[in-house]
């Protein structure tokens, strides 16, 4: 159990991964959207997403050729809900995070989802 806690805390102990976690609070994102907002390469973003996924903080869903990410359910893992609450509160006043949230709503970023399949609804339909 101690190793799991350590892995989760290490995953959250990175500025880029914290920014990604905060962006995912607003809903599912495709890798291409995260790349656009952060201005990093697809391989770098994918590596950060893998660390977060391995720590149980996020989960993914493959839709065709694309992968969408979301925060893990609050009851999953050791403490993703409590950690998400803590980080969300702490990051609210961070200017860089506020800029990320502004960018994620830009038309060029929201239109990137046009390259990706439509999200599934709760019933599993496309």
Beta strands, then each sheet from edge to edge (+ up, - down):
strand 1: 29-30
strand 2: 58-63
strand 3: 66-71
sheet 1: 1+ 3- 2+
end
